[in-house]
Amino acid sequence: MPIGMQEEEGGKALRIVLAGTLVKDDYRPLIAEFTHLAALHGKVRVLLDMTRFHGWDLSALWEEVKFDLKHLKQLDRLAVVGEAHWQHAITSFAKPISPAQIRYFDRAQIGEAERWLNNPLADRRRHAA
């Protein structure tokens, strides 16, 4: 399956693992799961593991854009874990258009990504100092 998902923190966080190339139908379970968790908790923290992800076909890319536009306000924090320059670039592109806190981590930093995702005061404390 190109998209693997695992609820964490009682559904307040969602680990999403992308693999291969996504097609439009791959988004159905993701949309259903995210929508369900957002309805329960208001906002969801997401760890998005893109280390084995190659990209989207055109119909899947359109699904991604629609999903992002509809659900960005329900995203609290997004930790993107990747291994390619383009993955870092799209993370940087998303920061100014999202109300969520978003950070990119290289594959070797997955533990740091998990800690950052589950410690929502980390960035606030740093900026307050």
N, CA, C and O of each residue as an XYZ file, in Angstrom:
516
protein
N       0.845     -1.190      0.000
C       0.000      0.000      0.000
C       0.886      1.247      0.000
O       1.792      1.352      0.827
N       0.645      2.179     -0.897
C       1.477      3.383     -0.999
C       1.354      4.345      0.175
O       2.267      5.136      0.412
N       0.248      4.298      0.916
C       0.092      5.164      2.082
C      -0.205      4.280      3.298
O      -1.231      3.601      3.356
N       0.706      4.305      4.252
C       0.485      3.610      5.517
C       0.177      4.642      6.585
O       0.749      5.732      6.589
N      -0.734      4.296      7.496
C      -1.123      5.240      8.551
C      -1.175      4.536      9.891
O      -1.549      3.367      9.980
N      -0.797      5.262     10.936
C      -0.884      4.741     12.289
C      -1.261      5.882     13.222
O      -0.575      6.902     13.282
N      -2.355      5.702     13.948
C      -2.751      6.692     14.954
C      -1.800      6.615     16.139
O      -1.353      5.535     16.525
N      -1.500      7.773     16.706
C      -0.673      7.848     17.901
C      -1.292      8.858     18.854
O      -2.112      9.682     18.448
N      -0.903      8.795     20.112
C      -1.390      9.745     21.120
C      -2.910      9.766     21.183
O      -3.514     10.833     21.286
N      -3.531      8.589     21.121
C      -4.986      8.510     21.195
C      -5.690      9.169     20.019
O      -6.826      9.624     20.155
N      -5.034      9.228     18.872
C      -5.638      9.825     17.684
C      -5.338     11.302     17.511
O      -5.783     11.909     16.537
N      -4.587     11.896     18.440
C      -4.222     13.304     18.302
C      -3.053     13.494     17.345
O      -2.766     14.608     16.906
N      -2.385     12.389     17.031
C      -1.270     12.421     16.084
C      -1.443     11.270     15.100
O      -2.017     10.228     15.420
N      -0.934     11.491     13.908
C      -1.050     10.495     12.855
C       0.290     10.376     12.150
O       0.839     11.365     11.665
N       0.814      9.153     12.097
C       2.038      8.872     11.351
C       1.611      8.379      9.976
O       0.865      7.407      9.854
N       2.093      9.062      8.942
C       1.774      8.705      7.563
C       3.080      8.360      6.861
O       4.030      9.142      6.873
N       3.115      7.183      6.252
C       4.288      6.741      5.511
C       3.895      6.617      4.043
O       3.001      5.848      3.690
N       4.575      7.383      3.198
C       4.317      7.342      1.759
C       5.394      6.494      1.089
O       6.567      6.559      1.458
N       4.983      5.698      0.100
C       5.941      4.857     -0.616
C       5.583      4.818     -2.096
O       4.408      4.790     -2.463
N       6.593      4.817     -2.927
C       6.373      4.713     -4.365
C       5.771      5.973     -4.938
O       6.051      7.083     -4.483
N       4.934      5.781     -5.952
C       4.243      6.877     -6.625
C       2.756      6.780     -6.334
O       2.150      5.733     -6.564
N       2.159      7.852     -5.834
C       0.750      7.835     -5.469
C      -0.143      8.075     -6.681
O       0.198      8.823     -7.598
N      -1.305      7.409     -6.651
C      -2.361      7.639     -7.630
C      -3.590      8.133     -6.875
O      -3.642      8.044     -5.648
N      -4.563      8.646     -7.589
C      -5.740      9.276     -6.992
C      -6.418      8.405     -5.940
O      -6.737      8.893     -4.856
N      -6.643      7.132     -6.234
C      -7.356      6.256     -5.296
C      -6.610      6.026     -3.984
O      -7.217      5.610     -2.998
N      -5.316      6.288     -3.958
C      -4.546      6.126     -2.723
C      -4.989      7.099     -1.639
O      -4.748      6.856     -0.456
N      -5.632      8.192     -2.024
C      -5.997      9.229     -1.061
C      -7.260      8.924     -0.264
O      -7.453      9.501      0.806
N      -8.113      8.050     -0.744
C      -9.382      7.800     -0.044
C      -9.203      7.428      1.430
O      -9.824      8.059      2.285
N      -8.373      6.422      1.761
C      -8.224      6.089      3.186
C      -7.589      7.213      4.002
O      -7.949      7.416      5.161
N      -6.648      7.942      3.406
C      -6.010      9.046      4.113
C      -7.018     10.139      4.435
O      -7.062     10.636      5.561
N      -7.813     10.509      3.468
C      -8.822     11.554      3.679
C      -9.813     11.124      4.752
O     -10.168     11.916      5.624
N     -10.262      9.874      4.691
C     -11.222      9.372      5.690
C     -10.618      9.381      7.088
O     -11.270      9.812      8.039
N      -9.391      8.913      7.224
C      -8.745      8.846      8.542
C      -8.482     10.240      9.103
O      -8.790     10.506     10.265
N      -7.919     11.126      8.297
C      -7.618     12.465      8.774
C      -8.902     13.204      9.151
O      -8.956     13.864     10.189
N      -9.916     13.099      8.327
C     -11.193     13.767      8.604
C     -11.795     13.265      9.908
O     -12.307     14.054     10.703
N     -11.736     11.959     10.131
C     -12.251     11.357     11.363
C     -11.498     11.902     12.586
O     -12.117     12.319     13.565
N     -10.162     11.894     12.524
C      -9.374     12.358     13.671
C      -9.561     13.851     13.914
O      -9.622     14.285     15.064
N      -9.652     14.634     12.858
C      -9.874     16.077     13.021
C     -11.246     16.349     13.630
O     -11.394     17.279     14.422
N     -12.244     15.555     13.272
C     -13.582     15.727     13.861
C     -13.554     15.411     15.355
O     -14.262     16.046     16.137
N     -12.748     14.443     15.750
C     -12.657     14.073     17.165
C     -11.838     15.066     17.989
O     -12.197     15.380     19.124
N     -10.739     15.560     17.417
C      -9.777     16.330     18.204
C      -9.616     17.792     17.774
O      -8.896     18.547     18.427
N     -10.265     18.192     16.705
C     -10.131     19.563     16.232
C      -8.909     19.759     15.353
O      -9.027     20.182     14.203
N      -7.740     19.455     15.889
C      -6.489     19.556     15.134
C      -5.693     18.274     15.330
O      -5.812     17.594     16.350
N      -4.883     17.964     14.331
C      -4.104     16.728     14.350
C      -2.648     17.075     14.072
O      -2.346     17.910     13.220
N      -1.751     16.422     14.801
C      -0.316     16.508     14.521
C       0.043     15.355     13.581
O      -0.442     14.237     13.751
N       0.887     15.629     12.597
C       1.215     14.605     11.600
C       2.723     14.478     11.434
O       3.434     15.471     11.279
N       3.193     13.237     11.471
C       4.546     12.926     11.048
C       4.412     12.295      9.669
O       3.813     11.229      9.524
N       4.963     12.947      8.668
C       4.861     12.495      7.283
C       6.217     11.967      6.844
O       7.146     12.740      6.611
N       6.326     10.652      6.733
C       7.572      9.996      6.340
C       7.574      9.818      4.822
O       6.816      9.017      4.275
N       8.440     10.578      4.157
C       8.527     10.550      2.693
C       9.812      9.874      2.206
O      10.191     10.047      1.048
N      10.484      9.111      3.066
C      11.791      8.578      2.705
C      11.742      7.568      1.560
O      12.741      7.387      0.863
N      10.619      6.915      1.352
C      10.497      5.969      0.236
C       9.502      6.458     -0.815
O       9.008      5.678     -1.630
N       9.217      7.757     -0.785
C       8.215      8.349     -1.656
C       8.871      8.897     -2.914
O       9.906      9.560     -2.846
N       8.258      8.614     -4.074
C       8.810      9.060     -5.352
C       8.009     10.196     -5.976
O       8.538     10.918     -6.821
N       6.741     10.376     -5.583
C       5.948     11.465     -6.133
C       4.520     11.045     -6.431
O       4.046     10.017     -5.948
N       3.844     11.851     -7.231
C       2.437     11.673     -7.552
C       2.261     11.537     -9.057
O       3.050     12.071     -9.837
N       1.204     10.808     -9.463
C       0.783     10.979    -10.853
C      -0.099     12.230    -10.858
O      -0.430     12.748     -9.791
N      -0.477     12.713    -12.016
C      -1.177     13.996    -12.111
C      -2.489     14.013    -11.331
O      -2.785     15.001    -10.659
N      -3.290     12.930    -11.406
C      -4.567     12.906    -10.678
C      -4.336     12.894     -9.170
O      -5.108     13.496     -8.425
N      -3.297     12.224     -8.715
C      -2.993     12.199     -7.281
C      -2.488     13.555     -6.804
O      -2.796     13.978     -5.690
N      -1.721     14.231     -7.635
C      -1.246     15.568     -7.266
C      -2.426     16.509     -7.069
O      -2.418     17.324     -6.146
N      -3.433     16.410     -7.916
C      -4.631     17.223     -7.776
C      -5.361     16.868     -6.478
O      -5.855     17.765     -5.795
N      -5.438     15.590     -6.126
C      -6.060     15.174     -4.859
C      -5.289     15.759     -3.679
O      -5.891     16.190     -2.695
N      -3.969     15.775     -3.773
C      -3.126     16.340     -2.720
C      -3.420     17.826     -2.539
O      -3.572     18.292     -1.410
N      -3.502     18.561     -3.620
C      -3.782     19.999     -3.545
C      -5.159     20.232     -2.916
O      -5.297     21.085     -2.040
N      -6.164     19.495     -3.346
C      -7.513     19.650     -2.783
C      -7.522     19.303     -1.297
O      -8.134     20.009     -0.495
N      -6.845     18.217     -0.930
C      -6.771     17.811      0.474
C      -6.124     18.913      1.312
O      -6.637     19.287      2.367
N      -4.997     19.424      0.833
C      -4.297     20.473      1.575
C      -5.151     21.718      1.754
O      -5.215     22.267      2.854
N      -5.796     22.164      0.711
C      -6.623     23.365      0.800
C      -7.783     23.192      1.777
O      -8.143     24.125      2.495
N      -8.356     22.012      1.801
C      -9.505     21.753      2.668
C      -9.116     21.524      4.123
O      -9.869     21.886      5.026
N      -7.950     20.928      4.361
C      -7.627     20.470      5.716
C      -6.466     21.186      6.401
O      -6.124     20.824      7.527
N      -5.852     22.176      5.779
C      -4.716     22.845      6.405
C      -5.040     23.416      7.779
O      -4.189     23.399      8.668
N      -6.238     23.916      7.964
C      -6.603     24.524      9.250
C      -6.772     23.490     10.355
O      -6.785     23.837     11.536
N      -6.902     22.223      9.979
C      -7.058     21.156     10.964
C      -5.724     20.517     11.328
O      -5.677     19.567     12.109
N      -4.664     21.029     10.772
C      -3.326     20.513     11.023
C      -2.655     21.382     12.074
O      -2.530     22.592     11.887
N      -2.225     20.789     13.166
C      -1.564     21.528     14.240
C      -0.071     21.652     13.957
O       0.474     22.755     13.922
N       0.580     20.522     13.757
C       2.014     20.470     13.475
C       2.256     19.419     12.418
O       1.567     18.400     12.366
N       3.239     19.674     11.575
C       3.610     18.718     10.540
C       5.124     18.548     10.556
O       5.870     19.493     10.299
N       5.563     17.338     10.860
C       6.983     16.989     10.783
C       7.157     16.154      9.523
O       6.630     15.046      9.428
N       7.893     16.686      8.563
C       8.144     15.979      7.304
C       9.530     15.361      7.385
O      10.515     16.053      7.642
N       9.598     14.057      7.163
C      10.865     13.343      7.175
C      11.130     12.872      5.752
O      10.309     12.178      5.152
N      12.283     13.257      5.223
C      12.579     12.906      3.845
C      14.052     12.673      3.612
O      14.863     12.645      4.538
N      14.374     12.504      2.325
C      15.767     12.255      1.963
C      16.144     12.907      0.636
O      17.235     12.675      0.115
N      15.249     13.717      0.095
C      15.516     14.329     -1.204
C      15.351     15.844     -1.114
O      14.551     16.354     -0.330
N      16.118     16.543     -1.927
C      16.059     18.003     -1.933
C      14.651     18.511     -2.250
O      14.206     19.485     -1.641
N      13.936     17.875     -3.190
C      12.600     18.342     -3.570
C      11.624     18.196     -2.409
O      10.687     18.986     -2.291
N      11.828     17.191     -1.542
C      10.950     17.024     -0.381
C      11.156     18.182      0.598
O      10.196     18.692      1.176
N      12.392     18.585      0.775
C      12.683     19.728      1.629
C      12.101     21.000      1.014
O      11.564     21.850      1.725
N      12.209     21.125     -0.300
C      11.710     22.317     -0.989
C      10.195     22.459     -0.860
O       9.706     23.560     -0.604
N       9.440     21.373     -1.033
C       7.987     21.505     -0.920
C       7.564     21.774      0.519
O       6.530     22.399      0.757
N       8.357     21.304      1.476
C       8.074     21.621      2.880
C       8.265     23.121      3.114
O       7.442     23.758      3.773
N       9.322     23.669      2.589
C       9.580     25.110      2.722
C       8.487     25.925      2.039
O       8.085     26.973      2.543
N       8.011     25.452      0.908
C       6.948     26.130      0.180
C       5.649     26.160      0.989
O       4.911     27.143      0.939
N       5.368     25.083      1.736
C       4.111     24.977      2.476
C       4.063     25.871      3.722
O       2.979     26.263      4.156
N       5.204     26.192      4.290
C       5.236     26.949      5.547
C       4.441     28.251      5.513
O       3.622     28.472      6.404
N       4.646     29.117      4.529
C       3.926     30.400      4.578
C       2.436     30.310      4.253
O       1.694     31.252      4.528
N       1.987     29.206      3.678
C       0.563     29.109      3.325
C      -0.233     28.285      4.328
O      -1.437     28.095      4.158
N       0.423     27.802      5.358
C      -0.262     26.974      6.343
C      -0.225     27.626      7.717
O       0.793     28.200      8.102
N      -1.331     27.544      8.466
C      -1.307     28.038      9.837
C      -0.588     27.079     10.784
O      -0.311     27.436     11.929
N      -0.287     25.876     10.322
C       0.377     24.866     11.152
C       1.868     25.161     11.270
O       2.457     25.833     10.423
N       2.458     24.644     12.335
C       3.912     24.666     12.453
C       4.429     23.507     11.604
O       3.962     22.376     11.741
N       5.385     23.786     10.735
C       5.903     22.777      9.815
C       7.422     22.782      9.879
O       8.056     23.836      9.831
N       7.999     21.579      9.990
C       9.465     21.451      9.972
C       9.857     20.246      9.143
O       9.154     19.235      9.113
N      10.981     20.367      8.477
C      11.558     19.273      7.693
C      12.711     18.650      8.477
O      13.489     19.351      9.124
N      12.806     17.322      8.405
C      13.877     16.580      9.055
C      14.435     15.574      8.055
O      13.678     14.927      7.330
N      15.745     15.445      8.018
C      16.349     14.402      7.202
C      16.069     13.042      7.827
O      15.764     12.941      9.015
N      16.175     12.002      7.014
C      15.855     10.637      7.453
C      16.555     10.267      8.763
O      15.950      9.625      9.621
N      17.802     10.658      8.927
C      18.556     10.323     10.135
C      18.026     11.054     11.371
O      18.386     10.696     12.493
N      17.187     12.060     11.188
C      16.661     12.856     12.296
C      15.237     12.451     12.685
O      14.530     13.249     13.301
N      14.803     11.257     12.352
C      13.410     10.878     12.618
C      13.075     10.928     14.110
O      11.956     11.284     14.478
N      14.030     10.575     14.969
C      13.795     10.672     16.411
C      13.570     12.109     16.851
O      12.702     12.381     17.680
N      14.349     13.025     16.299
C      14.170     14.449     16.597
C      12.812     14.935     16.092
O      12.153     15.735     16.756
N      12.394     14.455     14.923
C      11.077     14.814     14.372
C       9.966     14.365     15.298
O       9.019     15.115     15.537
N      10.066     13.159     15.822
C       9.051     12.639     16.746
C       9.001     13.463     18.020
O       7.922     13.791     18.513
N      10.177     13.801     18.556
C      10.213     14.618     19.787
C       9.605     15.999     19.540
O       8.816     16.484     20.351
N       9.967     16.631     18.426
C       9.421     17.954     18.114
C       7.911     17.900     17.942
O       7.187     18.764     18.436
N       7.445     16.885     17.242
C       6.014     16.761     16.978
C       5.219     16.613     18.273
O       4.130     17.172     18.404
N       5.754     15.873     19.213
C       5.024     15.581     20.451
C       5.334     16.540     21.581
O       4.865     16.335     22.701
N       6.114     17.590     21.321
C       6.403     18.602     22.319
C       6.021     19.964     21.746
O       6.888     20.714     21.298
N       4.725     20.288     21.757
C       4.261     21.518     21.105
C       4.809     22.811     21.709
O       4.685     23.871     21.094
N       5.403     22.749     22.878
C       5.947     23.968     23.479
C       7.373     24.247     23.037
O       7.890     25.331     23.309
N       8.026     23.306     22.365
C       9.441     23.444     22.015
C       9.714     24.726     21.241
O      10.581     25.501     21.647
N       9.020     24.976     20.160
C       9.262     26.179     19.368
C       8.835     27.429     20.105
O       9.497     28.462     20.005
N       7.750     27.355     20.838
C       7.264     28.532     21.565
C       8.282     28.957     22.634
O       8.535     30.148     22.814
N       8.862     27.980     23.339
C       9.845     28.300     24.350
C      11.083     28.955     23.730
O      11.624     29.913     24.282
N      11.523     28.441     22.595
C      12.701     28.974     21.930
C      12.456     30.418     21.511
O      13.345     31.258     21.650
N      11.258     30.719     20.996
C      10.964     32.076     20.544
C      10.737     33.040     21.716
O      10.927     34.248     21.579
N      10.337     32.506     22.843
C      10.098     33.375     24.011
C      11.404     33.804     24.658
O      11.462     34.841     25.320
N      12.455     33.010     24.470
C      13.736     33.299     25.123
C      14.466     34.453     24.476
O      15.558     34.816     24.913
